[in-house]
Amino acid sequence: FRGYHPYKRSRPKLDTENVRHELVQKLFNLYGINSVISLSGYEMPASRDGEFMPPEIDIIDTKKNHISIDIEYNLVYFHSDASEYLQALRKIGLFIINHPGPYYLHCRLGSDRTGVTSAVFAALSGATWEEIAEDYEKTSNCGIGEYRNRKLLKYSLKRLTGHDPEEENNLSELMKEVFVKENILSKGEI
């Protein structure tokens, strides 16, 4: 699952913060989220801002089923072929291999860093370009006041793979080749 930060108030001026956090907590309970992948680093809740650590996250942290990676926004879109992002993908892949699912992947808003990284792993797992692009564009409907377009995602994936994802017949095989070639994951790990 990908989504909004489970306890940080990323858009404090919007009246939807409490609802968004309640929905994330419901998702954790409904689907039994066991592991969390944070792409915005590790931040403690700020009580002065009305933030608190949900019990679901406390349990996951206690079990050490949480990884925090601080990825720059611009990196995933405009430098997705940079070694820093490739290393982050490796850390995420190894985390997934070694920790129980279901997984919750987030950054602050769940749109950019999370959207692109989810798209990469969805492609690796066999999703088509159309499925990936439709999921990515759902970000525009989540009440954060920002619009996401598949063209930006396409640019990122093209930069990562060297190929236009929209024109690929087998995006999964292409992504597997990139993962192996760039030493993100081995064939066995994939």
Backbone bond lengths (Angstrom), bond angles and torsions (degrees), N, CA, C in turn:
res aa  C-N    CA-C-N  psi(-1)  N-CA   C-N-CA  omega(-1)  CA-C   N-CA-C  phi
1 F - - - 1.441 - - 1.518 108.07 -
2 R 1.308 116.35 145.37 1.461 120.13 174.13 1.513 108.30 -121.24
3 G 1.325 116.02 148.71 1.448 116.81 179.29 1.504 114.84 -177.11
4 Y 1.300 111.98 -165.87 1.458 125.49 -176.51 1.528 109.79 -71.65
5 H 1.331 116.59 153.79 1.466 120.28 177.71 1.528 108.96 -55.55
6 P 1.330 118.24 133.72 1.467 120.03 -173.92 1.528 116.02 -70.71
7 Y 1.335 119.10 -13.49 1.474 118.11 178.17 1.526 114.99 -148.60
8 K 1.318 120.44 -12.97 1.463 121.02 178.16 1.534 109.55 -81.24
9 R 1.305 116.77 140.85 1.463 122.74 178.55 1.529 107.81 -90.60
10 S 1.305 115.30 92.32 1.459 120.63 -175.10 1.520 113.17 -79.74
11 R 1.287 117.26 -23.44 1.472 122.44 177.35 1.530 108.91 -129.86
12 P 1.351 117.47 67.75 1.466 120.98 -172.43 1.523 114.85 -61.56
13 K 1.320 118.17 -20.78 1.466 119.89 -179.07 1.532 112.29 -81.82
14 L 1.331 116.43 -12.53 1.468 119.67 178.63 1.525 109.13 -87.68
15 D 1.319 116.27 143.98 1.465 119.63 -179.19 1.531 112.38 -83.21
16 T 1.305 116.91 11.50 1.472 120.88 -178.33 1.527 113.44 -100.14
17 E 1.326 117.69 -0.43 1.472 120.37 -176.30 1.525 112.88 -57.81
18 N 1.321 117.60 -49.91 1.460 120.43 -178.05 1.524 111.26 -62.14
19 V 1.312 116.81 -42.96 1.467 120.81 179.34 1.520 110.34 -62.43
20 R 1.338 116.58 -44.70 1.468 120.35 -179.93 1.530 110.38 -59.44
21 H 1.322 117.06 -46.44 1.461 120.14 -179.56 1.531 111.78 -65.58
22 E 1.316 117.45 -37.51 1.466 120.69 176.39 1.523 110.75 -62.77
23 L 1.322 116.81 -40.64 1.464 120.64 179.57 1.528 111.19 -66.46
24 V 1.329 116.97 -38.90 1.467 119.62 177.77 1.529 109.54 -63.12
25 Q 1.315 117.54 -43.78 1.466 120.22 179.67 1.529 111.26 -64.54
26 K 1.337 117.17 -37.80 1.471 120.20 176.18 1.522 110.42 -63.08
27 L 1.323 116.29 -41.75 1.466 120.54 178.66 1.527 110.49 -60.02
28 F 1.333 116.57 -44.05 1.471 120.69 179.14 1.526 110.41 -57.31
29 N 1.308 116.42 -44.72 1.467 120.63 -177.64 1.526 112.17 -74.80
30 L 1.313 116.90 -43.12 1.462 121.35 -177.64 1.526 112.23 -63.12
31 Y 1.338 116.61 -42.39 1.460 120.69 -175.42 1.523 113.60 -103.10
32 G 1.315 117.23 2.10 1.462 120.30 176.34 1.518 113.16 61.90
33 I 1.327 116.64 47.81 1.465 120.69 179.57 1.529 108.50 -57.36
34 N 1.329 115.59 128.07 1.465 121.37 -178.84 1.522 113.59 -107.54
35 S 1.333 117.33 -22.85 1.468 120.50 -175.09 1.524 110.25 -140.55
36 V 1.336 114.97 146.10 1.463 121.47 -178.37 1.522 109.64 -123.29
37 I 1.327 114.74 134.91 1.459 122.66 175.86 1.524 106.85 -118.25
38 S 1.331 116.78 112.08 1.455 121.97 -179.14 1.522 109.31 -103.82
39 L 1.310 115.78 127.97 1.466 120.92 179.71 1.526 112.48 -102.63
40 S 1.325 116.62 7.23 1.463 120.30 179.22 1.526 110.85 -115.80
41 G 1.316 116.80 25.67 1.453 120.86 -179.06 1.522 110.24 75.44
42 Y 1.311 115.71 -177.24 1.470 119.63 179.51 1.512 109.14 -104.03
43 E 1.306 116.00 122.93 1.453 121.89 179.80 1.523 108.55 -126.68
44 M 1.293 115.39 138.07 1.466 120.43 174.98 1.523 108.59 -81.61
45 P 1.322 117.22 151.40 1.467 119.12 175.71 1.532 110.72 -66.84
46 A 1.303 116.12 145.39 1.462 121.89 178.08 1.528 108.15 -104.44
47 S 1.312 116.84 105.86 1.465 120.70 -177.02 1.529 111.68 -60.78
48 R 1.346 117.56 -30.80 1.466 120.66 178.83 1.530 111.69 -62.96
49 D 1.349 116.24 -22.35 1.467 121.21 178.42 1.527 111.84 -98.24
50 G 1.329 116.28 7.57 1.464 120.16 -179.24 1.516 113.57 80.76
51 E 1.323 116.76 16.02 1.461 120.50 -179.70 1.526 110.25 -90.10
52 F 1.312 115.82 150.47 1.460 121.29 175.45 1.521 108.80 -149.93
53 M 1.316 115.75 154.95 1.460 121.40 179.35 1.526 108.52 -81.31
54 P 1.326 117.72 114.06 1.460 119.71 178.36 1.533 110.50 -63.85
55 P 1.330 117.54 145.18 1.465 120.06 -179.63 1.526 112.66 -57.71
56 E 1.326 116.55 -31.98 1.473 120.60 179.16 1.531 110.98 -60.89
57 I 1.322 116.52 -38.67 1.464 121.29 179.84 1.527 110.11 -73.71
58 D 1.315 116.90 -39.11 1.477 120.87 176.68 1.530 110.87 -56.05
59 I 1.317 116.29 -44.96 1.477 121.10 -179.58 1.519 110.41 -63.71
60 I 1.325 116.61 -44.78 1.466 121.59 179.98 1.523 110.09 -63.43
61 D 1.331 117.36 -42.41 1.467 121.27 178.31 1.527 111.12 -63.50
62 T 1.319 116.82 -42.12 1.468 121.26 179.70 1.531 111.05 -60.23
63 K 1.318 115.69 -37.10 1.476 120.71 179.78 1.535 112.27 -82.10
64 K 1.329 116.52 -0.43 1.473 122.48 -178.17 1.533 112.18 59.39
65 N 1.328 115.01 36.98 1.461 122.06 177.77 1.521 110.59 -103.99
66 H 1.329 115.60 42.18 1.455 122.04 -176.20 1.530 108.09 -139.44
67 I 1.314 115.92 129.63 1.463 120.22 174.30 1.524 107.59 -122.81
68 S 1.311 115.76 138.45 1.463 121.82 177.87 1.516 109.03 -121.75
69 I 1.312 115.09 123.39 1.459 122.63 177.92 1.524 106.10 -127.78
70 D 1.304 117.33 132.88 1.458 120.57 179.75 1.524 108.75 -98.87
71 I 1.317 115.96 101.71 1.463 122.25 -178.20 1.522 108.60 -107.14
72 E 1.305 116.44 133.74 1.460 121.27 177.53 1.527 110.99 -72.73
73 Y 1.307 115.40 140.48 1.467 123.37 177.93 1.536 111.34 -51.82
74 N 1.330 116.11 -51.85 1.470 120.29 -176.14 1.519 112.81 -65.40
75 L 1.310 116.64 -27.16 1.461 121.14 -178.31 1.524 111.31 -60.74
76 V 1.321 118.14 -45.89 1.467 120.43 -174.94 1.524 112.72 -69.15
77 Y 1.307 117.17 -29.37 1.459 119.19 -179.49 1.523 113.34 -90.21
78 F 1.307 116.50 -49.57 1.454 120.19 -168.12 1.523 114.46 -103.73
79 H 1.338 117.65 -10.34 1.456 121.65 179.71 1.526 110.52 -140.06
80 S 1.326 116.20 40.54 1.467 120.33 -176.32 1.519 112.44 -66.22
81 D 1.320 117.07 -10.56 1.463 121.01 176.43 1.530 112.00 -95.93
82 A 1.322 117.90 2.56 1.467 122.43 -178.72 1.526 110.29 -73.12
83 S 1.316 116.04 147.44 1.462 120.74 -177.77 1.530 111.68 -58.74
84 E 1.313 118.04 -32.65 1.465 120.71 179.59 1.534 111.21 -60.87
85 Y 1.328 116.62 -43.02 1.464 119.45 179.30 1.530 110.62 -72.94
86 L 1.320 117.43 -39.30 1.463 120.77 178.06 1.524 110.49 -60.64
87 Q 1.323 117.25 -39.87 1.468 121.00 177.32 1.533 110.77 -66.27
88 A 1.319 117.12 -37.72 1.466 120.65 177.07 1.524 110.11 -63.88
89 L 1.334 116.94 -42.10 1.467 120.26 177.50 1.528 110.68 -61.63
90 R 1.321 116.57 -37.99 1.465 119.90 177.63 1.531 110.70 -63.54
91 K 1.322 116.97 -47.06 1.466 120.47 178.83 1.524 110.98 -58.39
92 I 1.320 116.24 -42.63 1.466 120.52 179.73 1.531 110.29 -65.34
93 G 1.328 116.39 -46.10 1.465 120.11 179.48 1.516 112.10 -59.49
94 L 1.326 117.26 -45.37 1.463 120.86 179.13 1.532 111.20 -66.42
95 F 1.320 116.47 -36.27 1.460 119.89 176.49 1.529 110.43 -61.62
96 I 1.325 116.57 -45.15 1.465 121.09 179.62 1.531 110.47 -61.76
97 I 1.309 116.78 -41.79 1.467 120.79 179.33 1.528 111.07 -61.40
98 N 1.324 117.23 -37.86 1.463 122.10 -170.48 1.531 115.65 -102.32
99 H 1.325 118.49 4.80 1.465 120.80 -178.88 1.532 109.45 -134.46
100 P 1.326 116.08 151.62 1.466 119.42 -175.60 1.524 113.40 -75.76
101 G 1.308 116.28 142.85 1.450 122.29 172.15 1.513 109.24 -89.39
102 P 1.281 116.76 177.55 1.449 129.32 -4.40 1.541 111.95 -65.48
103 Y 1.343 113.93 157.60 1.461 122.55 -176.15 1.524 109.70 -111.57
104 Y 1.321 115.45 147.82 1.460 121.84 173.10 1.519 106.73 -120.55
105 L 1.323 116.34 116.79 1.460 123.58 -178.55 1.523 107.97 -105.97
106 H 1.327 116.80 129.26 1.464 119.34 -178.86 1.527 110.55 -150.12
107 C 1.323 114.19 162.10 1.463 122.78 165.06 1.523 103.84 -126.69
108 R 1.300 119.14 -127.82 1.465 118.97 176.69 1.532 110.63 -87.81
109 L 1.338 116.33 -51.58 1.460 120.29 -177.12 1.527 112.96 -103.25
110 G 1.318 117.44 -16.26 1.459 120.35 -178.62 1.516 113.04 80.54
111 S 1.335 116.70 17.00 1.463 119.25 -174.99 1.526 113.60 -109.74
112 D 1.292 118.58 -52.53 1.459 120.53 -171.00 1.530 112.30 -88.88
113 R 1.310 117.36 -75.71 1.463 120.22 -180.00 1.521 110.38 -57.53
114 T 1.321 115.81 -44.66 1.458 120.95 179.97 1.519 111.25 -69.74
115 G 1.322 117.21 -42.40 1.467 121.14 -179.30 1.516 112.52 -60.93
116 V 1.325 116.76 -45.98 1.467 120.49 -179.33 1.525 110.46 -69.56
117 T 1.317 117.50 -45.14 1.463 120.35 -178.24 1.527 110.72 -65.04
118 S 1.313 117.82 -39.19 1.466 121.00 175.05 1.518 110.56 -62.13
119 A 1.328 116.47 -40.23 1.463 120.67 179.14 1.525 111.12 -62.42
120 V 1.333 116.68 -41.18 1.464 121.11 179.42 1.529 110.15 -61.21
121 F 1.332 116.86 -48.89 1.466 119.68 -178.41 1.528 111.98 -72.48
122 A 1.318 117.80 -29.49 1.466 120.28 174.33 1.524 110.17 -65.50
123 A 1.334 116.39 -43.26 1.468 120.10 177.45 1.524 110.32 -62.22
124 L 1.305 116.52 -44.33 1.464 121.29 178.67 1.531 110.34 -58.99
125 S 1.321 116.58 -34.34 1.469 122.20 -176.14 1.525 113.91 -87.38
126 G 1.333 117.56 -0.53 1.463 119.89 173.88 1.509 116.69 109.13
127 A 1.330 119.02 2.42 1.464 120.42 177.75 1.529 109.68 -69.43
128 T 1.306 116.01 147.97 1.466 121.15 178.29 1.522 109.63 -81.52
129 W 1.331 115.70 163.90 1.452 120.13 177.00 1.527 110.68 -57.31
130 E 1.317 117.08 -43.82 1.463 120.16 -177.72 1.534 110.80 -62.82
131 E 1.319 118.46 -42.67 1.470 121.57 177.60 1.531 110.96 -61.94
132 I 1.314 115.72 -43.43 1.461 121.05 -178.96 1.530 110.56 -65.89
133 A 1.321 116.81 -46.69 1.465 121.40 -178.50 1.536 111.26 -63.90
134 E 1.334 116.99 -40.90 1.467 120.15 178.53 1.530 110.70 -63.61
135 D 1.331 117.00 -42.98 1.463 120.22 178.58 1.526 110.48 -62.77
136 Y 1.309 116.50 -45.05 1.461 121.42 -179.11 1.533 111.09 -59.28
137 E 1.327 116.74 -42.73 1.461 120.63 -177.59 1.533 113.08 -71.24
138 K 1.326 118.11 -14.84 1.471 120.73 176.30 1.524 111.09 -62.60
139 T 1.323 117.18 -21.58 1.463 121.59 177.30 1.521 110.69 -54.65
140 S 1.314 117.03 -32.96 1.464 120.93 -178.29 1.526 112.52 -65.00
141 N 1.330 116.94 -16.22 1.464 121.02 -176.69 1.527 113.63 -102.86
142 C 1.330 118.69 11.04 1.468 118.85 -172.27 1.524 113.57 -99.61
143 G 1.307 118.44 11.06 1.460 120.75 171.68 1.517 116.02 78.68
144 I 1.328 117.85 24.49 1.462 119.65 178.93 1.528 111.98 -98.91
145 G 1.334 115.82 -2.21 1.454 119.82 176.44 1.513 114.18 77.13
146 E 1.316 116.94 22.88 1.465 120.99 177.91 1.525 109.13 -132.00
147 Y 1.324 115.34 152.01 1.459 121.62 -178.06 1.516 109.57 -113.74
148 R 1.306 117.18 133.40 1.464 122.40 177.46 1.517 109.26 -118.73
149 N 1.319 116.09 134.47 1.449 123.39 -176.02 1.521 109.79 -120.54
150 R 1.308 116.52 143.63 1.464 121.64 -178.15 1.532 113.03 -60.91
151 K 1.323 118.66 -21.33 1.469 120.59 179.27 1.520 111.41 -62.74
152 L 1.317 116.96 -38.57 1.459 121.20 178.34 1.532 110.38 -66.80
153 L 1.317 116.61 -43.23 1.464 120.97 176.82 1.525 110.73 -63.91
154 K 1.304 116.63 -41.56 1.465 121.71 179.17 1.526 110.13 -59.81
155 Y 1.330 116.60 -42.97 1.461 120.56 178.28 1.528 110.36 -59.14
156 S 1.325 116.46 -45.24 1.456 121.34 -178.72 1.537 111.48 -62.73
157 L 1.322 116.96 -48.66 1.467 119.94 -178.21 1.528 111.58 -67.73
158 K 1.325 116.65 -33.44 1.462 120.00 176.37 1.523 110.23 -66.26
159 R 1.303 116.27 -40.10 1.469 121.02 178.10 1.532 110.27 -64.18
160 L 1.335 116.99 -40.75 1.457 121.77 -179.52 1.524 112.10 -68.55
161 T 1.319 116.76 -44.47 1.467 120.78 -172.72 1.527 114.79 -97.12
162 G 1.333 116.86 -20.56 1.456 120.13 -174.50 1.523 112.83 81.95
163 H 1.331 117.17 5.88 1.464 122.40 -178.66 1.521 110.07 -134.33
164 D 1.316 115.72 151.79 1.451 121.63 176.25 1.528 108.14 -74.54
165 P 1.336 118.76 114.74 1.469 120.21 -175.92 1.526 113.06 -63.21
166 E 1.312 116.64 -27.17 1.462 121.13 -179.63 1.531 111.58 -68.77
167 E 1.316 116.46 -25.38 1.463 121.19 -177.50 1.528 113.69 -97.75
168 E 1.328 116.76 -1.40 1.464 120.74 -178.05 1.522 111.54 -82.75
169 N 1.323 116.16 130.57 1.459 120.67 176.37 1.519 111.50 -75.79
170 N 1.348 116.43 -32.96 1.459 120.31 -179.04 1.530 108.53 -133.90
171 L 1.307 115.08 83.11 1.457 121.52 -177.47 1.527 111.26 -63.22
172 S 1.319 116.66 -32.98 1.466 121.12 179.43 1.529 111.03 -62.39
173 E 1.313 117.07 -46.64 1.474 120.53 179.63 1.520 110.96 -64.02
174 L 1.331 116.51 -40.43 1.463 120.30 177.07 1.524 110.40 -60.64
175 M 1.342 117.23 -46.28 1.457 120.50 -178.53 1.531 110.15 -65.23
176 K 1.318 117.78 -38.54 1.470 120.84 177.29 1.526 110.27 -60.94
177 E 1.339 116.87 -42.96 1.469 121.01 178.18 1.532 110.59 -60.00
178 V 1.323 116.57 -43.68 1.468 121.22 179.97 1.525 109.76 -64.11
179 F 1.325 117.45 -44.96 1.460 120.85 -179.26 1.522 111.22 -60.38
180 V 1.326 117.07 -42.08 1.470 120.18 -179.60 1.531 110.09 -71.97
181 K 1.325 116.95 -48.26 1.474 121.68 -178.23 1.526 111.90 -58.90
182 E 1.324 117.13 -39.80 1.474 121.72 -176.40 1.526 112.36 -91.57
183 N 1.330 116.83 8.97 1.478 122.41 179.57 1.526 112.65 57.06
184 I 1.329 116.28 35.39 1.456 120.41 175.31 1.535 107.88 -76.59
185 L 1.327 115.55 -53.73 1.469 122.23 173.13 1.521 107.57 -142.52
186 S 1.321 116.40 151.64 1.461 120.78 175.50 1.530 109.45 -81.65
187 K 1.316 116.80 168.51 1.469 120.52 176.35 1.513 110.49 -56.62
188 G 1.317 117.34 -42.34 1.456 121.78 179.70 1.517 112.13 -64.00
189 E 1.320 117.17 -39.84 1.462 120.74 178.87 1.524 111.29 -68.30
190 I 1.337 115.35 -37.17 1.471 118.71 177.55 1.520 109.47 -64.59
